[in-house]
Amino acid sequence: MATLTLPTGNWVLHSDDSIVAPGTSDVVRCWIVVTSKSVHVGHGTDAGTGSGKPFIATISDTAAVTLTASTVVKNTCSHDNTTGSSYYVDGDATLWAHKSTSLVSTTAP
């Protein structure tokens, strides 16, 4: 996984993780974690060799944060079950941060 240390400010964070699931199908989840803010943004997918499931699945996450101190940001992945197979994140995993002058966030009602 990737790790960044960011200075104070407003940030838009994004990660892309390609999960390779060569064994029995399982739910795989990836997150962006901002340690000092307890931000934990993530998504999941069902991947593996089961019928209609992808062997490789890309999981993308985006978060907006305002940091008041230097902060470690990372992306991480896990899967739900111990299936005896060797799940891994492909070497193309990315984590990036874009500094912004201000942030406006909205959620659906």
Backbone as a printed PyTorch tensor [residue, N CA C, xyz], in Angstrom:
tensor([[[  0.8280,  -1.1750,   0.0000],
         [  0.0000,   0.0000,   0.0000],
         [  0.8810,   1.2500,   0.0000]],

        [[  0.2440,   2.3580,  -0.2820],
         [  0.9770,   3.6200,  -0.3680],
         [  0.7060,   4.4690,   0.8680]],

        [[  1.6850,   5.2970,   1.2130],
         [  1.5660,   6.1980,   2.3530],
         [  2.0880,   7.5690,   1.9560]],

        [[  1.3760,   8.6200,   2.3770],
         [  1.8130,  10.0000,   2.1730],
         [  1.7900,  10.7170,   3.5090]],

        [[  2.7100,  11.6430,   3.7120],
         [  2.6500,  12.5490,   4.8490],
         [  2.3510,  13.9280,   4.2870]],

        [[  1.1940,  14.4890,   4.6770],
         [  0.7240,  15.7560,   4.1130],
         [  0.7920,  16.8670,   5.1500]],

        [[  1.1270,  18.0810,   4.7240],
         [  1.1070,  19.2280,   5.6390],
         [ -0.3220,  19.7370,   5.8350]],

        [[ -0.4760,  20.7380,   6.6780],
         [ -1.7990,  21.3250,   6.9180],
         [ -2.4030,  21.8220,   5.6170]],

        [[ -3.7360,  21.8730,   5.5940],
         [ -4.4330,  22.3870,   4.4200],
         [ -5.6360,  21.5400,   4.0540]],

        [[ -6.2820,  21.9410,   2.9640],
         [ -7.4230,  21.2160,   2.4130],
         [ -6.9170,  20.2810,   1.3290]],

        [[ -7.3580,  19.0220,   1.3720],
         [ -6.8490,  18.0110,   0.4480],
         [ -7.9760,  17.1710,  -0.1220]],

        [[ -7.8650,  16.8570,  -1.4040],
         [ -8.6960,  15.8460,  -2.0360],
         [ -7.7930,  14.6330,  -2.2400]],

        [[ -8.1870,  13.4970,  -1.6810],
         [ -7.3800,  12.2760,  -1.7060],
         [ -8.0450,  11.2610,  -2.6270]],

        [[ -7.2450,  10.4640,  -3.3120],
         [ -7.7950,   9.4230,  -4.1850],
         [ -6.8540,   8.2270,  -4.2090]],

        [[ -7.4380,   7.0360,  -4.2050],
         [ -6.6370,   5.8170,  -4.3480],
         [ -7.2780,   4.8880,  -5.3720]],

        [[ -6.4330,   4.1490,  -6.0730],
         [ -6.8490,   3.0930,  -6.9940],
         [ -6.0450,   1.8530,  -6.6460]],

        [[ -6.7340,   0.7640,  -6.3670],
         [ -6.0860,  -0.4940,  -6.0090],
         [ -6.6570,  -1.6040,  -6.8810]],

        [[ -5.8030,  -2.2930,  -7.6340],
         [ -6.2380,  -3.4320,  -8.4310],
         [ -6.0200,  -4.7000,  -7.6110]],

        [[ -7.1180,  -5.3580,  -7.2800],
         [ -7.0900,  -6.5570,  -6.4640],
         [ -7.0290,  -7.7670,  -7.3850]],

        [[ -6.0670,  -8.6350,  -7.1580],
         [ -5.9570,  -9.8810,  -7.9060],
         [ -6.3990, -10.9940,  -6.9560]],

        [[ -7.4390, -11.7140,  -7.3710],
         [ -8.0330, -12.7440,  -6.5160],
         [ -8.0080, -14.0850,  -7.2400]],

        [[ -6.8970, -14.8170,  -7.1600],
         [ -6.7570, -16.0440,  -7.9380],
         [ -7.4900, -17.2520,  -7.3630]],

        [[ -8.0770, -17.1220,  -6.1980],
         [ -8.6920, -18.2920,  -5.5720],
         [-10.1950, -18.1530,  -5.4510]],

        [[-10.7610, -18.8750,  -4.5110],
         [-12.1900, -18.8650,  -4.2550],
         [-12.6740, -17.4370,  -4.0640]],

        [[-13.8730, -17.1330,  -4.5140],
         [-14.3760, -15.7630,  -4.4400],
         [-14.4910, -15.2860,  -2.9970]],

        [[-14.3150, -13.9870,  -2.8220],
         [-14.3450, -13.3650,  -1.5110],
         [-14.6110, -11.8820,  -1.7000]],

        [[-15.1250, -11.2360,  -0.6640],
         [-15.3160,  -9.7930,  -0.6960],
         [-13.9940,  -9.1320,  -0.3040]],

        [[-13.5250,  -8.2260,  -1.1640],
         [-12.2820,  -7.4970,  -0.9300],
         [-12.6420,  -6.0290,  -0.7370]],

        [[-12.0270,  -5.3940,   0.2630],
         [-12.3200,  -3.9960,   0.5780],
         [-11.0190,  -3.1990,   0.6310]],

        [[-11.0770,  -1.9530,   0.1390],
         [ -9.9340,  -1.0400,   0.2160],
         [-10.4020,   0.2840,   0.8020]],

        [[ -9.5020,   0.9540,   1.5340],
         [ -9.8290,   2.1930,   2.2300],
         [ -8.7330,   3.2300,   2.0790]],

        [[ -9.1470,   4.4890,   2.2290],
         [ -8.2180,   5.5910,   2.4980],
         [ -8.3480,   5.8600,   3.9950]],

        [[ -7.2250,   5.8900,   4.6850],
         [ -7.2210,   6.1280,   6.1230],
         [ -6.4020,   7.3760,   6.4050]],

        [[ -7.0090,   8.3360,   7.1100],
         [ -6.3230,   9.5540,   7.5310],
         [ -6.1990,   9.4560,   9.0420]],

        [[ -5.0010,   9.1650,   9.5200],
         [ -4.8200,   8.7700,  10.9160],
         [ -5.2950,   9.8120,  11.9310]],

        [[ -4.9360,  11.0670,  11.7540],
         [ -5.2630,  12.0610,  12.7780],
         [ -6.7260,  12.4840,  12.7470]],

        [[ -7.4400,  12.2080,  11.6750],
         [ -8.8270,  12.6500,  11.5380],
         [ -9.8260,  11.5030,  11.6720]],

        [[ -9.3520,  10.2920,  11.8570],
         [-10.2150,   9.1090,  11.9220],
         [-11.1100,   8.9890,  10.6970]],

        [[-10.6340,   9.4740,   9.5530],
         [-11.3640,   9.3280,   8.2970],
         [-11.0680,   7.9400,   7.7510]],

        [[-12.1180,   7.2400,   7.3790],
         [-11.9870,   5.8640,   6.9210],
         [-12.9820,   5.6950,   5.7730]],

        [[-12.5420,   5.9740,   4.5410],
         [-13.4110,   5.9380,   3.3720],
         [-13.0560,   4.7150,   2.5510]],

        [[-14.0380,   3.8880,   2.1960],
         [-13.6940,   2.6960,   1.4450],
         [-14.8280,   2.1140,   0.6390]],

        [[-14.4600,   1.1790,  -0.2230],
         [-15.4020,   0.4390,  -1.0610],
         [-14.9720,  -1.0210,  -1.1120]],

        [[-15.8640,  -1.8680,  -1.5940],
         [-15.5360,  -3.2790,  -1.7150],
         [-16.1090,  -3.8810,  -2.9770]],

        [[-15.6630,  -5.0900,  -3.2700],
         [-16.1750,  -5.8490,  -4.4070],
         [-16.0340,  -7.3370,  -4.1130]],

        [[-16.7950,  -8.1370,  -4.8080],
         [-16.6970,  -9.5920,  -4.6890],
         [-15.8470, -10.0760,  -5.8580]],

        [[-14.6860, -10.6020,  -5.5680],
         [-13.7460, -11.0010,  -6.6230],
         [-13.3190, -12.4430,  -6.4230]],

        [[-12.8060, -13.0510,  -7.4750],
         [-12.2980, -14.4160,  -7.3920],
         [-12.7280, -15.2570,  -8.5670]],

        [[-12.7110, -16.5440,  -8.3870],
         [-12.9860, -17.4550,  -9.4920],
         [-14.4400, -17.9040,  -9.5510]],

        [[-15.3040, -17.3290,  -8.7340],
         [-16.7220, -17.6910,  -8.7580],
         [-17.3930, -17.2290, -10.0380]],

        [[-18.5300, -17.8070, -10.3510],
         [-19.2650, -17.4860, -11.5680],
         [-19.5940, -15.9950, -11.6480]],

        [[-19.1600, -15.3580, -12.7300],
         [-19.4500, -13.9480, -12.9670],
         [-18.6310, -12.9810, -12.1510]],

        [[-17.6510, -13.4480, -11.4090],
         [-16.8370, -12.5660, -10.5700],
         [-15.5200, -12.2620, -11.2680]],

        [[-15.0190, -11.0470, -11.0950],
         [-13.7570, -10.6970, -11.7570],
         [-12.5500, -11.3380, -11.0680]],

        [[-11.5850, -11.7240, -11.8540],
         [-10.3140, -12.2310, -11.3460],
         [ -9.4720, -11.0640, -10.8390]],

        [[ -9.6030,  -9.9120, -11.5240],
         [ -8.9340,  -8.6720, -11.1220],
         [-10.0000,  -7.5860, -11.0410]],

        [[-10.0440,  -6.8650,  -9.9300],
         [-11.0210,  -5.7950,  -9.7420],
         [-10.3060,  -4.5530,  -9.2340]],

        [[-10.6360,  -3.3960,  -9.8070],
         [-10.0560,  -2.1450,  -9.3350],
         [-11.0450,  -1.4550,  -8.4110]],

        [[-10.5590,  -1.0960,  -7.2350],
         [-11.3590,  -0.3830,  -6.2540],
         [-10.7930,   1.0220,  -6.1300]],

        [[-11.6680,   2.0280,  -6.3010],
         [-11.2620,   3.4330,  -6.2170],
         [-11.9870,   4.1010,  -5.0550]],

        [[-11.2760,   4.9600,  -4.3390],
         [-11.8440,   5.7150,  -3.2340],
         [-11.4000,   7.1690,  -3.3310]],

        [[-12.2890,   8.0870,  -2.9180],
         [-11.9760,   9.5140,  -2.9050],
         [-12.4710,  10.1030,  -1.5890]],

        [[-11.6870,  10.9850,  -0.9960],
         [-12.0690,  11.6470,   0.2560],
         [-11.5650,  13.0840,   0.2340]],

        [[-12.2740,  13.9690,   0.9110],
         [-11.8570,  15.3560,   1.0760],
         [-11.6430,  15.5980,   2.5690]],

        [[-10.4910,  16.1790,   2.9220],
         [-10.1800,  16.4230,   4.3300],
         [ -9.5180,  17.7810,   4.5050]],

        [[ -9.7170,  18.3470,   5.6780],
         [ -8.9890,  19.5410,   6.0930],
         [ -8.0760,  19.1250,   7.2280]],

        [[ -6.7710,  19.3010,   7.0260],
         [ -5.7820,  18.8970,   8.0200],
         [ -5.2640,  20.1170,   8.7670]],

        [[ -5.1630,  20.0020,  10.0840],
         [ -4.6650,  21.1080,  10.9020],
         [ -3.2440,  20.8670,  11.3880]],

        [[ -2.6840,  19.7160,  11.0340],
         [ -1.3060,  19.3640,  11.3780],
         [ -0.8030,  18.3750,  10.3360]],

        [[  0.5020,  18.2020,  10.2910],
         [  1.0880,  17.1990,   9.4030],
         [  0.4630,  15.8390,   9.7210]],

        [[  0.0290,  15.1170,   8.6810],
         [ -0.7760,  13.9120,   8.8830],
         [ -0.3640,  12.8090,   7.9210]],

        [[ -0.3560,  11.5800,   8.4080],
         [ -0.0920,  10.4180,   7.5670],
         [ -1.4140,   9.9530,   6.9540]],

        [[ -1.3810,   9.7340,   5.6420],
         [ -2.5220,   9.2330,   4.8810],
         [ -2.0640,   7.9440,   4.2070]],

        [[ -2.9200,   6.9120,   4.2250],
         [ -2.5330,   5.6660,   3.5650],
         [ -3.7520,   5.0110,   2.9390]],

        [[ -3.4850,   4.1040,   2.0180],
         [ -4.5400,   3.2380,   1.5130],
         [ -4.1950,   1.8140,   1.9100]],

        [[ -5.2180,   1.0370,   2.1810],
         [ -5.0230,  -0.3340,   2.6300],
         [ -6.1740,  -1.1980,   2.1420]],

        [[ -5.9550,  -2.4810,   2.0250],
         [ -6.9880,  -3.4160,   1.5700],
         [ -6.9970,  -4.6630,   2.4410]],

        [[ -8.1370,  -5.3510,   2.4660],
         [ -8.2520,  -6.6320,   3.1440],
         [ -9.3850,  -7.4170,   2.4910]],

        [[ -9.5310,  -8.6700,   2.8650],
         [-10.6690,  -9.4520,   2.3870],
         [-11.3750, -10.0670,   3.5820]],

        [[-12.6310, -10.4690,   3.3740],
         [-13.4890, -10.8810,   4.4810],
         [-13.1860, -12.2560,   5.0440]],

        [[-12.8280, -13.2070,   4.1900],
         [-12.7070, -14.6000,   4.6310],
         [-11.3040, -15.1380,   4.4070]],

        [[-10.9530, -16.1610,   5.1550],
         [ -9.7030, -16.8680,   4.9210],
         [-10.0380, -18.0470,   4.0210]],

        [[ -9.7340, -17.9010,   2.7390],
         [-10.1250, -18.9210,   1.7660],
         [ -8.9600, -19.7920,   1.3450]],

        [[ -7.7790, -19.5270,   1.8770],
         [ -6.6130, -20.3150,   1.5190],
         [ -5.9500, -19.8700,   0.2360]],

        [[ -6.4710, -18.8260,  -0.3910],
         [ -5.8640, -18.3430,  -1.6330],
         [ -5.0110, -17.1190,  -1.3540]],

        [[ -4.2800, -16.7020,  -2.3430],
         [ -3.3150, -15.6200,  -2.1510],
         [ -3.7920, -14.3420,  -2.8310]],

        [[ -4.6820, -13.6190,  -2.1760],
         [ -5.1240, -12.3220,  -2.6730],
         [ -3.9810, -11.3330,  -2.5470]],

        [[ -3.8610, -10.4240,  -3.5060],
         [ -2.8520,  -9.3830,  -3.3900],
         [ -3.2660,  -8.1620,  -4.1750]],

        [[ -2.6550,  -7.0380,  -3.8370],
         [ -2.8620,  -5.7910,  -4.5630],
         [ -1.7700,  -5.6910,  -5.6090]],

        [[ -2.1660,  -5.5260,  -6.8640],
         [ -1.2090,  -5.4190,  -7.9500],
         [ -0.2960,  -4.2140,  -7.7170]],

        [[  0.8840,  -4.2370,  -8.2870],
         [  1.8830,  -3.1890,  -8.0920],
         [  1.5040,  -1.8310,  -8.6390]],

        [[  0.3500,  -1.7160,  -9.2940],
         [ -0.0540,  -0.4230,  -9.8560],
         [ -0.8830,   0.4190,  -8.8840]],

        [[ -0.9630,   0.0340,  -7.6130],
         [ -1.7540,   0.7860,  -6.6320],
         [ -1.2520,   2.2220,  -6.5410]],

        [[ -2.2020,   3.1620,  -6.4700],
         [ -1.8300,   4.5750,  -6.3810],
         [ -2.5810,   5.2620,  -5.2480]],

        [[ -1.9640,   6.2790,  -4.7020],
         [ -2.5850,   7.1700,  -3.7240],
         [ -2.0870,   8.5540,  -4.0590]],

        [[ -3.0180,   9.4770,  -4.3040],
         [ -2.5720,  10.8280,  -4.6030],
         [ -3.3640,  11.8360,  -3.7880]],

        [[ -2.7860,  13.0180,  -3.6450],
         [ -3.4040,  14.1010,  -2.8840],
         [ -3.2910,  15.3910,  -3.6950]],

        [[ -4.4080,  16.0970,  -3.7830],
         [ -4.4400,  17.3820,  -4.4850],
         [ -4.8090,  18.4520,  -3.4650]],

        [[ -3.9350,  19.4520,  -3.3110],
         [ -4.2060,  20.5240,  -2.3510],
         [ -5.1950,  21.5080,  -2.9660]],

        [[ -6.1400,  21.9630,  -2.1560],
         [ -7.1990,  22.8520,  -2.6160],
         [ -7.2610,  24.0780,  -1.7060]],

        [[ -7.6710,  25.2090,  -2.2710],
         [ -7.8050,  26.4170,  -1.4560],
         [ -9.0140,  26.3320,  -0.5290]],

        [[-10.0370,  25.5890,  -0.9380],
         [-11.2050,  25.3940,  -0.0770],
         [-11.9000,  24.0950,  -0.4760]],

        [[-12.7270,  23.5910,   0.4260],
         [-13.4840,  22.3680,   0.1580],
         [-14.9460,  22.6090,   0.4640]],

        [[-15.7900,  22.1310,  -0.4200],
         [-17.2250,  22.1250,  -0.1810],
         [-17.6800,  20.7080,  -0.4360]],

        [[-18.3270,  20.1120,   0.5420],
         [-18.7670,  18.7300,   0.4230],
         [-20.2710,  18.6710,   0.6370]],

        [[-20.9260,  17.8080,  -0.0890],
         [-22.3720,  17.6580,   0.0760],
         [-22.7280,  16.1830,   0.0390]],

        [[-23.8210,  15.8260,   0.6750],
         [-24.3040,  14.4570,   0.6320],
         [-25.7550,  14.4750,   0.1640]],

        [[-26.1970,  13.3990,  -0.4020],
         [-27.5780,  13.2930,  -0.8510],
         [-28.5110,  13.2490,   0.3620]],

        [[-29.6940,  13.8310,   0.2300],
         [-30.6310,  13.8200,   1.3710],
         [-31.1210,  12.4320,   1.6980]]])
